[in-house]
Amino acid sequence: MRIHIKEGAAVEGESKCASCSHGHMIRGVRESDELVFCNFAYELIRIPFKVRECSNHRDRNRPDWRQMEDLAIDIQPLTSAKPAGFRLVRDSEQNESLAEAEVVSTE
């Protein structure tokens, strides 16, 4: 007979606190020499067991929003297409076209 235990306790593996930015771990020479503290509530809380899941886990290897903005590259859109629609003839363009017409007519 096969027994399936859903979401059972983890026997091996590292605690979730090892990858959390709120976690503070102190390890000794032996594997049993380990102190784990959580700093989520702005005070150190001792965690006496290995954590499998945590609702306040924040991965310390993932950059925060400010770090991502610092790393981002500003890309300016380049376009070779002319804007769509009708162009208005400005006063400076009208003056230039009149000046060209006068030069042509005097020659």
C-alpha atoms as an extended CHARMM CRD file, in Angstrom:
* protein
*
       107  EXT
         1         1  MET       CA              0.0000000000        0.0000000000        0.0000000000  PROA      1               0.0000000000
         2         2  ARG       CA              1.3540000000        3.4000000000       -1.0100000000  PROA      2               0.0000000000
         3         3  ILE       CA              0.9080000000        6.3620000000        1.3390000000  PROA      3               0.0000000000
         4         4  HSD       CA              0.9610000000        9.9170000000       -0.0320000000  PROA      4               0.0000000000
         5         5  ILE       CA              1.4850000000       12.7550000000        2.4630000000  PROA      5               0.0000000000
         6         6  LYS       CA              0.4350000000       16.1170000000        1.0580000000  PROA      6               0.0000000000
         7         7  GLU       CA              2.5630000000       19.1130000000        2.1350000000  PROA      7               0.0000000000
         8         8  GLY       CA              4.4730000000       17.1200000000        4.7050000000  PROA      8               0.0000000000
         9         9  ALA       CA              7.3560000000       18.5110000000        6.7390000000  PROA      9               0.0000000000
        10        10  ALA       CA             10.6770000000       18.7430000000        4.9510000000  PROA      10              0.0000000000
        11        11  VAL       CA             13.2670000000       16.3780000000        6.3660000000  PROA      11              0.0000000000
        12        12  GLU       CA             16.2410000000       17.7410000000        4.4600000000  PROA      12              0.0000000000
        13        13  GLY       CA             17.1740000000       20.9310000000        2.7070000000  PROA      13              0.0000000000
        14        14  GLU       CA             17.9830000000       24.4630000000        3.6860000000  PROA      14              0.0000000000
        15        15  SER       CA             15.6140000000       26.7490000000        5.5070000000  PROA      15              0.0000000000
        16        16  LYS       CA             13.7280000000       29.3860000000        3.5060000000  PROA      16              0.0000000000
        17        17  CYS       CA             15.3680000000       31.9750000000        5.8010000000  PROA      17              0.0000000000
        18        18  ALA       CA             18.7470000000       31.3740000000        4.1090000000  PROA      18              0.0000000000
        19        19  SER       CA             17.5640000000       33.1660000000        0.9480000000  PROA      19              0.0000000000
        20        20  CYS       CA             15.4430000000       35.8430000000        2.6690000000  PROA      20              0.0000000000
        21        21  SER       CA             16.6190000000       39.4080000000        3.1830000000  PROA      21              0.0000000000
        22        22  HSD       CA             14.8240000000       39.4810000000        6.5560000000  PROA      22              0.0000000000
        23        23  GLY       CA             16.6700000000       36.3890000000        7.7940000000  PROA      23              0.0000000000
        24        24  HSD       CA             19.8180000000       36.4560000000        9.9230000000  PROA      24              0.0000000000
        25        25  MET       CA             21.5580000000       33.0920000000       10.2920000000  PROA      25              0.0000000000
        26        26  ILE       CA             24.4590000000       32.1910000000       12.5720000000  PROA      26              0.0000000000
        27        27  ARG       CA             26.0730000000       28.8150000000       11.8990000000  PROA      27              0.0000000000
        28        28  GLY       CA             28.6140000000       26.9880000000       13.9800000000  PROA      28              0.0000000000
        29        29  VAL       CA             31.0080000000       24.1450000000       13.2100000000  PROA      29              0.0000000000
        30        30  ARG       CA             28.4310000000       21.3880000000       13.6120000000  PROA      30              0.0000000000
        31        31  GLU       CA             25.2360000000       21.2180000000       11.6180000000  PROA      31              0.0000000000
        32        32  SER       CA             23.2230000000       21.4490000000       14.8220000000  PROA      32              0.0000000000
        33        33  ASP       CA             24.9960000000       24.7320000000       15.7200000000  PROA      33              0.0000000000
        34        34  GLU       CA             22.6660000000       27.1440000000       13.9940000000  PROA      34              0.0000000000
        35        35  LEU       CA             20.7170000000       30.1740000000       15.1740000000  PROA      35              0.0000000000
        36        36  VAL       CA             18.1090000000       31.7390000000       12.9090000000  PROA      36              0.0000000000
        37        37  PHE       CA             16.5210000000       35.1410000000       13.4800000000  PROA      37              0.0000000000
        38        38  CYS       CA             13.8470000000       36.9820000000       11.5100000000  PROA      38              0.0000000000
        39        39  ASN       CA             13.9270000000       40.7790000000       11.2580000000  PROA      39              0.0000000000
        40        40  PHE       CA             10.6300000000       41.2770000000        9.3870000000  PROA      40              0.0000000000
        41        41  ALA       CA              8.8640000000       43.0330000000       12.2840000000  PROA      41              0.0000000000
        42        42  TYR       CA             11.9050000000       45.3370000000       12.8790000000  PROA      42              0.0000000000
        43        43  GLU       CA             12.9490000000       43.3020000000       15.9120000000  PROA      43              0.0000000000
        44        44  LEU       CA             14.8490000000       40.0340000000       15.9550000000  PROA      44              0.0000000000
        45        45  ILE       CA             12.6090000000       37.0090000000       16.4870000000  PROA      45              0.0000000000
        46        46  ARG       CA             14.3240000000       33.6700000000       17.0350000000  PROA      46              0.0000000000
        47        47  ILE       CA             13.1190000000       30.8910000000       14.7170000000  PROA      47              0.0000000000
        48        48  PRO       CA             13.7580000000       27.4890000000       16.3780000000  PROA      48              0.0000000000
        49        49  PHE       CA             13.0380000000       25.3270000000       13.2880000000  PROA      49              0.0000000000
        50        50  LYS       CA             13.7200000000       25.1450000000        9.5670000000  PROA      50              0.0000000000
        51        51  VAL       CA             11.1820000000       27.1810000000        7.6230000000  PROA      51              0.0000000000
        52        52  ARG       CA              9.5470000000       25.5850000000        4.5840000000  PROA      52              0.0000000000
        53        53  GLU       CA              7.1680000000       28.4430000000        3.6320000000  PROA      53              0.0000000000
        54        54  CYS       CA              6.9520000000       32.0660000000        4.7560000000  PROA      54              0.0000000000
        55        55  SER       CA              4.3670000000       34.6700000000        3.7710000000  PROA      55              0.0000000000
        56        56  ASN       CA              6.8720000000       37.5000000000        4.3080000000  PROA      56              0.0000000000
        57        57  HSD       CA              9.7700000000       35.9660000000        2.3820000000  PROA      57              0.0000000000
        58        58  ARG       CA             11.7090000000       38.4750000000        0.2760000000  PROA      58              0.0000000000
        59        59  ASP       CA             14.4130000000       36.9470000000       -1.8930000000  PROA      59              0.0000000000
        60        60  ARG       CA             17.7300000000       38.6400000000       -1.1850000000  PROA      60              0.0000000000
        61        61  ASN       CA             19.0720000000       37.7400000000       -4.6450000000  PROA      61              0.0000000000
        62        62  ARG       CA             16.2650000000       39.6030000000       -6.4250000000  PROA      62              0.0000000000
        63        63  PRO       CA             16.8610000000       43.3480000000       -6.9510000000  PROA      63              0.0000000000
        64        64  ASP       CA             14.3290000000       45.8270000000       -5.6320000000  PROA      64              0.0000000000
        65        65  TRP       CA             12.6290000000       48.4790000000       -7.8020000000  PROA      65              0.0000000000
        66        66  ARG       CA             15.2970000000       51.1590000000       -7.2400000000  PROA      66              0.0000000000
        67        67  GLN       CA             18.1170000000       48.7810000000       -8.1380000000  PROA      67              0.0000000000
        68        68  MET       CA             16.2910000000       47.7430000000      -11.3260000000  PROA      68              0.0000000000
        69        69  GLU       CA             15.8600000000       51.4080000000      -12.3230000000  PROA      69              0.0000000000
        70        70  ASP       CA             19.5800000000       51.9850000000      -11.7670000000  PROA      70              0.0000000000
        71        71  LEU       CA             20.4330000000       49.0050000000      -13.9750000000  PROA      71              0.0000000000
        72        72  ALA       CA             17.9540000000       49.8810000000      -16.7290000000  PROA      72              0.0000000000
        73        73  ILE       CA             19.1370000000       51.3390000000      -20.0200000000  PROA      73              0.0000000000
        74        74  ASP       CA             17.2260000000       54.3190000000      -21.3950000000  PROA      74              0.0000000000
        75        75  ILE       CA             16.1680000000       53.5780000000      -24.9530000000  PROA      75              0.0000000000
        76        76  GLN       CA             14.9820000000       56.4860000000      -27.0710000000  PROA      76              0.0000000000
        77        77  PRO       CA             12.6630000000       55.5120000000      -29.8970000000  PROA      77              0.0000000000
        78        78  LEU       CA             14.1540000000       56.1830000000      -33.3140000000  PROA      78              0.0000000000
        79        79  THR       CA             11.9250000000       56.5990000000      -36.3100000000  PROA      79              0.0000000000
        80        80  SER       CA             12.6990000000       57.4600000000      -39.8910000000  PROA      80              0.0000000000
        81        81  ALA       CA              9.0710000000       57.8370000000      -40.8920000000  PROA      81              0.0000000000
        82        82  LYS       CA              7.6150000000       61.2800000000      -41.3090000000  PROA      82              0.0000000000
        83        83  PRO       CA              4.6580000000       62.1380000000      -39.1190000000  PROA      83              0.0000000000
        84        84  ALA       CA              1.2980000000       61.3220000000      -40.6590000000  PROA      84              0.0000000000
        85        85  GLY       CA             -1.1650000000       64.0350000000      -41.6290000000  PROA      85              0.0000000000
        86        86  PHE       CA             -1.0720000000       67.3850000000      -43.3940000000  PROA      86              0.0000000000
        87        87  ARG       CA              1.7830000000       69.8460000000      -42.9650000000  PROA      87              0.0000000000
        88        88  LEU       CA              1.0570000000       73.4620000000      -42.3390000000  PROA      88              0.0000000000
        89        89  VAL       CA              3.0860000000       76.0290000000      -44.2740000000  PROA      89              0.0000000000
        90        90  ARG       CA              4.7130000000       78.2300000000      -41.7040000000  PROA      90              0.0000000000
        91        91  ASP       CA              5.5530000000       81.9130000000      -42.1660000000  PROA      91              0.0000000000
        92        92  SER       CA              9.2850000000       81.2030000000      -42.4600000000  PROA      92              0.0000000000
        93        93  GLU       CA              8.6910000000       78.6550000000      -45.2240000000  PROA      93              0.0000000000
        94        94  GLN       CA              6.3970000000       81.0750000000      -47.0530000000  PROA      94              0.0000000000
        95        95  ASN       CA              9.0550000000       83.8100000000      -46.8620000000  PROA      95              0.0000000000
        96        96  GLU       CA             11.7020000000       81.4310000000      -48.2230000000  PROA      96              0.0000000000
        97        97  SER       CA              9.4920000000       80.3670000000      -51.1130000000  PROA      97              0.0000000000
        98        98  LEU       CA              8.7250000000       84.0320000000      -51.9310000000  PROA      98              0.0000000000
        99        99  ALA       CA             12.4400000000       84.9060000000      -51.8400000000  PROA      99              0.0000000000
       100       100  GLU       CA             13.2130000000       82.0060000000      -54.2060000000  PROA      100             0.0000000000
       101       101  ALA       CA             10.4590000000       83.1490000000      -56.5530000000  PROA      101             0.0000000000
       102       102  GLU       CA             11.9080000000       86.6750000000      -56.6340000000  PROA      102             0.0000000000
       103       103  VAL       CA             15.3800000000       85.3620000000      -57.3850000000  PROA      103             0.0000000000
       104       104  VAL       CA             14.0470000000       83.2750000000      -60.2540000000  PROA      104             0.0000000000
       105       105  SER       CA             11.9880000000       86.1560000000      -61.6570000000  PROA      105             0.0000000000
       106       106  THR       CA             14.9000000000       88.6610000000      -61.5970000000  PROA      106             0.0000000000
       107       107  GLU       CA             17.1940000000       86.4140000000      -63.5610000000  PROA      107             0.0000000000
